[in-house]
Amino acid sequence: MSVHPISATLSTTVLSTTVLALRRAGCVFAEDEALLLHEAAASPGELSALVERRAAGLPLEHVLGWAEFHGRRIAVDSGVFVPRRRTEFLVAQAVALAPRRAVVVDLCCGSGALGVALATALDRVDLHACDVEPAAVRCARRNVGELGEVYEGDLFDPLPARLRGRVDVLLANVPYVPTADVELLPAEARVHEPRVALDGGGDGLDVMRRVVAEAPAWLAPGGSLLMEASERQRDVAVEILRAAGLTPRVRVSEELYATVLVGTARIT
């Protein structure tokens, strides 16, 4: 989490009071969060309101209205899935695979963070993003702006037909939490993020199966699908990719606790 210098107009006492309130609410990074909330507040009254919302359990990113991802501030509205820092590892894998002037699709895009990060890391990108949640689509359109197009609909359904067989990089940050485990998630996610962005079905891989089944028709020869999964799901996920005719690879970041599945279309 980035720490921003506190304004000279803010007293140490006020900052200390904010830190104490956040600690009492169970915020692990109370000092860092206090600085960010002070930076965001235009007045003591607004600061009080922000602290109250955070102490009530609202994710910090929803309180601030943004999340830091891949070196950028990504707008994140209430009710929209918050991009995880571990997913920066997926973006790094996509950057390494993408050709120049890549056609990129960001499925289950949420705030649009992945597509934006990839588009800004490459020379030229034809970016298309989509999500089934209207709130996510509105948020993604703000973030994507002129970098690309954002569509509302289920998985591939809203994408232009002209993209079939032309996608170089298919980002699919699908939900992969097994249904029975959703209730075990931290309240910040379970209460404040859309269930459709978390719940992956019985074994957590239902949405992944749907994406993988259709991906070959959309990928260009040599194009790649990139998804996250948990470590315990990796072997099943690899078989799902292989059964669809994609060449599977697994990339792991111990530092970020991230497991990325890559499925590459064969070059005919």
Phi, psi and omega per residue, in radians:
M1 nan 2.269 3.124
S2 -1.299 2.521 3.112
V3 -1.980 2.231 -3.099
H4 -1.865 2.495 -3.097
P5 -1.090 2.403 3.130
I6 -1.285 2.492 3.135
S7 -1.081 2.494 -3.125
A8 -1.107 -0.356 -3.097
T9 -1.395 -0.175 -3.096
L10 -1.635 2.294 -3.085
S11 -1.411 2.671 3.093
T12 -1.062 -0.608 -3.130
T13 -1.105 -0.781 -3.142
V14 -1.111 -0.741 3.129
L15 -1.104 -0.761 3.139
S16 -1.093 -0.665 3.113
T17 -1.119 -0.689 3.111
T18 -1.128 -0.783 3.120
V19 -1.036 -0.759 -3.132
L20 -1.088 -0.773 3.141
A21 -1.086 -0.687 -3.139
L22 -1.234 -0.676 3.094
R23 -1.087 -0.749 3.131
R24 -1.083 -0.509 3.134
A25 -1.452 -0.059 3.089
G26 1.614 0.254 3.134
C27 -1.319 2.066 -3.054
V28 -1.182 -0.674 -3.106
F29 -1.821 0.922 -3.017
A30 -1.012 -0.721 -3.098
E31 -1.132 -0.830 3.131
D32 -1.100 -0.750 -3.123
E33 -1.143 -0.665 3.132
A34 -1.048 -0.740 3.128
L35 -1.101 -0.728 -3.138
L36 -1.165 -0.697 3.126
L37 -1.173 -0.679 3.084
H38 -1.114 -0.702 3.118
E39 -1.095 -0.654 -3.065
A40 -1.351 -0.415 -3.033
A41 -1.459 2.329 3.119
A42 -1.601 -0.186 -3.107
S43 -2.748 2.832 3.077
P44 -1.001 -0.658 3.123
G45 -1.124 -0.717 3.121
E46 -1.185 -0.680 3.092
L47 -1.035 -0.784 3.129
S48 -1.033 -0.713 -3.133
A49 -1.172 -0.711 3.138
L50 -1.130 -0.784 3.134
V51 -1.092 -0.709 3.136
E52 -1.092 -0.722 3.138
R53 -1.154 -0.733 3.134
R54 -1.170 -0.750 -3.139
A55 -1.129 -0.449 3.117
A56 -1.377 -0.089 3.056
G57 1.899 -0.004 3.101
L58 -1.163 2.389 3.109
P59 -0.959 2.485 -3.129
L60 -0.948 -0.702 -3.103
E61 -1.115 -0.617 3.089
H62 -1.259 -0.589 3.095
V63 -1.166 -0.796 -3.112
L64 -1.303 -0.552 -3.064
G65 1.583 0.155 3.120
W66 -2.733 2.788 3.045
A67 -2.254 2.521 3.065
E68 -1.486 2.165 -3.107
F69 -2.564 2.141 3.081
H70 0.944 0.696 3.074
G71 1.415 0.155 -3.131
R72 -2.246 2.732 2.983
R73 -1.630 2.061 -3.116
I74 -1.830 2.178 3.107
A75 -1.077 2.314 3.120
V76 -2.350 1.913 -3.139
D77 -1.445 2.814 3.068
S78 -1.009 2.408 3.139
G79 1.472 0.059 3.133
V80 -1.881 2.448 3.136
F81 -1.010 2.317 -3.126
V82 -1.516 2.151 3.126
P83 -1.097 2.333 -3.117
R84 -1.540 2.526 3.126
R85 -1.100 -0.529 3.141
R86 -1.100 -0.419 -3.106
T87 -1.282 -0.193 3.006
E88 -1.051 -0.484 3.095
F89 -1.150 -0.679 3.080
L90 -1.090 -0.751 3.118
V91 -1.066 -0.721 3.127
A92 -1.064 -0.687 3.096
Q93 -1.153 -0.663 3.129
A94 -1.161 -0.709 3.114
V95 -1.043 -0.725 -3.113
A96 -1.175 -0.474 -3.081
L97 -1.621 -0.432 -2.951
A98 -1.245 2.379 3.007
P99 -1.368 2.963 3.030
R100 -1.156 2.525 -3.136
R101 0.999 0.841 -3.075
A102 -1.287 2.571 2.918
V103 -1.598 2.087 -3.035
V104 -2.114 2.354 3.024
V105 -2.115 2.303 3.114
D106 -1.992 1.682 3.108
L107 -1.448 2.671 -3.107
C108 0.880 0.874 -2.889
C109 -1.270 -0.336 -3.087
G110 0.976 -2.145 -3.136
S111 -1.280 -0.163 -3.087
G112 1.533 0.179 -3.018
A113 -1.044 -0.739 -3.070
L114 -1.161 -0.832 -3.139
G115 -1.086 -0.728 3.122
V116 -1.109 -0.774 -3.131
A117 -1.069 -0.752 -3.136
L118 -1.209 -0.733 -3.126
A119 -1.086 -0.645 -3.118
T120 -1.402 -0.275 3.132
A121 -1.562 -0.287 -3.091
L122 -1.902 2.905 -3.097
D123 -1.128 -1.050 -3.131
R124 -2.466 2.348 -3.081
V125 -2.373 2.373 2.967
D126 -1.687 1.664 -2.959
L127 -1.717 2.316 3.064
H128 -2.334 2.272 -3.110
A129 -2.287 2.645 3.108
C130 -2.689 2.718 3.105
D131 -2.696 2.697 -3.128
V132 -1.476 -0.333 -3.088
E133 -1.533 2.107 3.133
P134 -0.992 -0.678 3.139
A135 -1.118 -0.691 3.110
A136 -1.148 -0.710 -3.137
V137 -1.081 -0.774 3.112
R138 -1.066 -0.736 -3.137
C139 -1.174 -0.778 -3.129
A140 -1.090 -0.648 3.138
R141 -1.115 -0.603 3.079
R142 -1.153 -0.728 -3.092
N143 -1.314 -0.735 -3.096
V144 -1.231 -0.729 3.111
G145 0.926 -2.205 -3.101
E146 -1.499 0.042 3.136
L147 -1.263 -0.386 -3.095
G148 -3.135 -2.809 -3.101
E149 -2.037 2.538 3.114
V150 -2.180 2.320 -3.079
Y151 -2.133 2.687 3.075
E152 -1.869 2.216 3.115
G153 2.801 3.092 -3.053
D154 -1.505 2.020 3.088
L155 0.828 -2.095 -3.032
F156 -1.377 -0.221 -2.984
D157 -0.902 -0.770 -3.053
P158 -1.492 -0.032 -3.070
L159 -1.266 2.545 3.088
P160 -1.087 2.404 -3.115
A161 -1.063 -0.445 -3.110
R162 -1.132 -0.234 3.139
L163 -1.464 -0.212 -3.106
R164 -1.058 2.215 3.132
G165 1.364 0.152 -3.056
R166 -2.160 -0.014 -3.021
V167 -1.440 2.103 3.128
D168 -1.447 -0.676 -3.132
V169 -2.327 2.092 3.116
L170 -1.966 1.843 3.100
L171 -1.575 2.225 -3.126
A172 -2.415 1.560 3.136
N173 -1.474 1.201 -3.009
V174 -1.307 2.706 3.029
P175 -1.150 2.410 -3.136
Y176 -2.418 0.305 3.055
V177 -1.458 2.184 3.071
P178 -1.020 2.498 -3.074
T179 -0.883 -0.756 -3.097
A180 -1.161 -0.324 -3.098
D181 -1.671 -0.163 -3.097
V182 -1.032 -0.692 -3.129
E183 -1.202 -0.204 3.118
L184 -1.595 -0.121 -3.132
L185 -1.206 2.729 3.033
P186 -0.991 2.574 -3.094
A187 -1.007 -0.569 -3.134
E188 -0.972 -0.719 3.112
A189 -1.437 -0.861 -3.015
R190 -1.090 -0.638 -3.060
V191 -1.624 -0.628 -2.919
H192 -1.898 -0.108 3.093
E193 -1.954 2.614 -3.089
P194 -1.109 2.354 -3.117
R195 -1.048 -0.575 -3.117
V196 -1.102 -0.359 3.108
A197 -1.557 -0.078 -3.072
L198 -2.054 -0.743 -2.958
D199 -1.438 1.980 -3.137
G200 -1.748 0.221 3.120
G201 1.587 -2.961 -3.008
G202 -0.847 -0.961 3.127
D203 -1.805 0.121 3.125
G204 1.507 -0.043 -3.002
L205 -2.006 0.216 -3.101
D206 -1.056 -0.824 -3.116
V207 -1.217 -0.652 3.085
M208 -1.006 -0.752 3.140
R209 -1.051 -0.724 -3.139
R210 -1.144 -0.719 3.136
V211 -1.144 -0.838 -3.091
V212 -1.099 -0.636 -3.128
A213 -1.077 -0.604 -3.100
E214 -1.680 -0.340 -3.019
A215 -0.970 -0.750 -3.094
P216 -0.987 -0.557 -3.135
A217 -1.250 -0.358 -3.084
W218 -1.767 -0.462 -3.091
L219 -1.291 2.493 2.982
A220 -1.302 2.769 3.041
P221 -0.947 2.181 -3.093
G222 1.468 -0.057 3.110
G223 -1.276 2.767 -3.036
S224 -2.246 2.480 2.990
L225 -1.748 2.296 3.124
L226 -2.161 2.277 -3.115
M227 -2.479 2.737 2.997
E228 -1.685 2.703 2.988
A229 -2.686 3.012 3.046
S230 -1.480 2.840 -3.138
E231 -1.037 -0.660 -3.092
R232 -1.273 -0.263 -3.133
Q233 -1.668 -0.131 -2.931
R234 -1.061 -0.743 -3.076
D235 -1.151 -0.739 3.099
V236 -1.142 -0.716 3.138
A237 -1.090 -0.690 3.104
V238 -1.053 -0.747 3.137
E239 -1.176 -0.597 3.082
I240 -1.087 -0.773 3.117
L241 -1.125 -0.789 -3.094
R242 -1.125 -0.691 -3.119
A243 -1.135 -0.438 3.129
A244 -1.511 0.014 3.118
G245 1.569 0.178 3.113
L246 -1.676 2.583 3.090
T247 -1.484 1.982 -3.030
P248 -1.534 2.556 2.975
R249 -2.465 2.680 3.111
V250 -2.116 2.316 3.077
R251 -2.134 2.339 -3.063
V252 -2.244 2.377 2.989
S253 -2.012 1.913 3.095
E254 -1.143 -0.631 -3.101
E255 -1.096 -0.742 -3.081
L256 -1.720 0.023 -3.092
Y257 0.947 0.783 -3.066
A258 -2.046 2.373 3.036
T259 -2.125 2.103 -3.101
V260 -2.011 2.258 3.059
L261 -1.737 2.272 3.112
V262 -2.065 2.207 3.062
G263 -2.107 2.084 -3.036
T264 -1.913 2.335 3.113
A265 -1.307 2.470 -3.135
R266 -1.197 2.592 3.055
I267 -1.601 2.046 -3.068
T268 -1.520 nan nan
